[in-house]
Amino acid sequence: MPDVLKLSLWVGLGAIAVALVCLVAVAWANSGSRNLALATSTLVAALLLFATQLLFELRERSVADFFTAEFTIDRKSPQIRQWSYPVSGAKGSGWRIHRELAASAFLAKSDSARFDGDRERLTSDMVLFSLVSYLGVEQSDWQLKRTVFQGPSVGTVISTQPVSRPEECTNLSAERLQELLAAAGNAFAKADIMVMAGRLCLPPRTVLSISQTGLRIATPYCTVSFNLEPSGSVSYWKPGTGGEIPQLDNGESQLETRLTGIRALVEFSWIRAQSRDMQKYEEWSDRVIQGARLWFGQGEI
């Protein structure tokens, strides 16, 4: 669907160009009038100033980040997970381990052959499933109110509350998220997805799309994308042992650990660069990116 604001700009500029040609033609035909010539010159100067300001004020910009997800496939169990999850409250999220282990157990029960197939693709599928779970659990409302409580005895407690009104949301259900994963051929599409409050509230007029290699959230003000970049390397030793390589009965390695890069990018719309609402989208997109870092254990509160 075309952006109405962009269409308005091009139509407006076209109308100005046509009007300017017509008015200059009228002024030229009446060149004996100094006042008409002066008014025409003033109009042309004002339009040139307007066009110059458009060029300087309406500029697109982007913010990029890069972090890594690590998953180990245990072909004997079978299971896919991060070998050691960060402690919740220091790095990472306490929800992540539950969501990923539940999805792994579901696949092991429903389609265990996946663990003997394309395991690099299986790893990418888990990263994408984990990103979707992160949105449902940690970013269920794009205008979350987040309060951090810190005490000397109990440590850090974070409280989040949704504040968006119904008309401020593009709502996606857990079932819709599963449909998007299924359309991308994701191995975990039928696994349970937790969405706080029963719906994922994204900004108005948002389109969320998922492919085999990434996830994209497009809004009228900005587009947030996560693109996967597999490292191509595989480690066969047991993490933390420095060289122990457990084997299956057929002599093949039991464990395979892969690193997958996640290239995050936020592209802000030039047509709304000076909108009073842009700050809300800047805060939301930054929270989504930094929260994803924390989800995969590479960020600090």
N, C-alpha and C positions, 0 to 999 in steps of 0.2 A: 504494500500500500504506500503510495507516494506521500512524502511529508508535505502537509498543507502549507506550512510556513515557507518552505523552500519554493513551492509553486507560487506562493504569493509574492515572493521576492522577484522571481524571474518575470512574472506577469507585470509587476509594478515597474521593473526596470525597462521592460519592453514598451510599456505604455508611456513612460517618461521619454524614451528615445523617439517614439513616434510623435509625441506632443512637442518635443523640442524641435524636431525637423519642421513640423507644421508652423510653429510659432516663429521660428527664425525666417521661414519663407514669407510669412506675413510682414514681419518687421523689415525684411529686405525690400519687399515691394513698396514699403512706406518709409524709405530711408530718409525722406525729407524731415521726419520728425525726430528731433534730438531726444525728447523724453521717451519715445518708444524705443529708440536705440539704447538709451541708458537702462531702461527697464529690462530689455532683452539681455544686455550684458550682465546685469545683476542676477537675473534668473540663471543664466549659464554658469556664472561663478558659484552661485548657491548649489546648483546641481553637481558641479565638480567637487565642491567641498563635501557634499553628502556622499558621493561615490568614494572619495578618498577616505572618509571616516568608516565607510563600510569595509574597505580593504584592511584598515588598521584595527578596527574593533571586533570584526567577526572573523576570528582566526581559530582554526582547530588546533588542538594540542593533545598530547598523550602522555601517559605515565606507564612505565614498564617495570616489571619485577620478575625474578626467577628464583625458584626454590625447588626442592627435590623430595620425592616420595620414594621410600624403600620398602619393598615387599619380598618376603621369602615364601616360596612354594615348597611345601613338604609333600612329596609325591606318595609317601607311605600312608599318611593319615587318612585321606589327603586333606590339605588345608593351605590357605593362602592368608598371610597376615604379616604385619611388621613384627620382626622377631622380638624386639623389646620396645614396648610403648613407653613414652615419657610419663612421668608422674603428673596427674592432673593438677593444675594450679601453678606449676612451674613452667612446663612447656607442654603444649598439646592439650587435647580435650578429653575429659573422662568419657564422653559419649562415643568417641571414635572407635575404641576397642570393641565396644558392645555391637555397634553397627556392622563393623567389618567381620567380626567373628561369626555373627549371626548369618551374614550373607555367605560367608565361606562354608558354614555348616549346611546351609540350604543347598548350595551347589553340589557339595559332596554327596548329599542324599539324593538329589534330583537328577544330576548329570555328572557323575564322577569322572566320566571319560574326558571331560574338559581338562583335567589335570595331567593327562597324557597327550594332549594335543598341542596347539600353538600356545605355549606358556608365556611368551612375550605379549601376545594379544590378551591373554587372560590377565596378565599384570596390568595392562593398560585399562582393561575393563574394570578392574577393581579400583584403580585410581579415579576413574570417572564416577563409578558408583559412590565412592567415598566423598567426592566433591558434591554430588547431589545430596547425599546424607548430611553433609556439612551445612548446605543451604537450608535444608529442612529443620535441622536441629538448632544451629547457631544463628541463622539469618532469616528466621521465619517471618519477620516483619522488616521492611526496608527502612522504617523509621523507629527502630528500637531505642528505648531509653535505657542506657547502661549505667549502673551505679556500682562502684567498687568499694567494698567495706574491708578495712584492714585492721586486725586486732593483734595484740602481742601474744595472745594465747592460742586462738583458733586459726590464725593466719588470714588468708584472703578469701572473701566471699563476694561473688559477682552476682548482682541482681539485674535481670533484663525484663523490660515490660514493653509489649507492643503498644504503639500509640496511633497507628494509621486508622483513619476512618474508612468504611467500606468503599467509598467512591475514590479513595486514594490508592486502591490496590488493583493489581492484576493477580487474581487468585489462581493458584495451581494446587490441585489435590495430589495426594500420594499416588493415586491411580494414574493421574495424568503424567506424573514424572516417570512412572513405570512404563507407560506407553512410549514416551520419548526415548527411554533407554532401549526398549524393544525395537523401535524403528531404527536405531543405530546398531542393532545386532549385539547388544551388550549381554554377556553371559549371566549377569546378575539382575536382569530386568524384572524377573518375577520374585526376587527376594524382597522381604518387607522393608519399606522405607518409612522412617518415622518423620512426621511433619508436625511440629508443635502447633497447637490450637487447631489442628485439622486442615490447615491450608498454608501454603507458602505465599506470602503477600509481597509481590514485587511492585515496582513503581507503575503508575498508570501507563497503559499502551505498551507494555513490555512483551517482547517475544523471546522465549527461551528455546534454544535449539541445542541438540546434542549429536555429535558425529562419533565415529570410531576413534578420533584423535583429539577431541576437544569439546568444550562447552562454551556457549556464547549467550550472553544476556544483553539484548538490544533494547534500549529505551530511547525516547526522543531526545534526551539530553546527553547520554553517553552510552557507550557499548563496553561491557566488561567481558573479556574472553580469557579462557584458560586453554592453552594448547600444549599437548603432551609431546615431549621429545625424549623417547627412550634412549638410554646411553649406549645400548648395543652390547654391553658387557654383562657377563653372568659369573657369579661367584658360587662355587660348589661346596665350600667348606662351611662348617657350622659356625655361625656368627659368635664372636667372643672367644673362640678357642685358638685362633691363630693358625689353623691348618688342619684340624680334624675334618675328614670328609666321610660322613656316613654314607653307606651304599645300600641299594635295594638288593633283593635276592638275585636279580639278573646282572648285577655288577655295575649298574648305572648309579649315578649320584642320587641320593635321596632328597637333597636340598638344593634349591636354586634361588639365589638372591639377585634381584635386579633393581637398578636405580632408574627412576623415570623423572626427567626434568619437567617442571610445570612452568611454562612461560605465560605469565599473567600480563595483560595489557588493558588499559583503560583509554578509550578514545573519546574525547569530548566533542560534542557537536559544535561546529562553527556558527551555525545559523542561530543558536541560542547561547552563544558565548557570554553575553552580557545579561542574561536573564537573572532576575532576582531569585529564582528558584535553583539556580545552578549550584549554590553552596550546599544545598541539601544532597544533591547528587554527588558532589565531590566528597562529602563526608560519608555517604553510603558506600560509594565505590572503594574508598580507602579502607573502610571497615571490612568490606568483603575480601579484599586482597590480603590485608594484614591478618584477618581472621583465618583465612585459608592457610597462611604461613604457620600460624599457631596450631591449627588443626593437624598439620603434618609434622609438628614438633620442631619448627624452625623459626619460632617467633617468641617474643617476650610479652607478657601482659603490660 
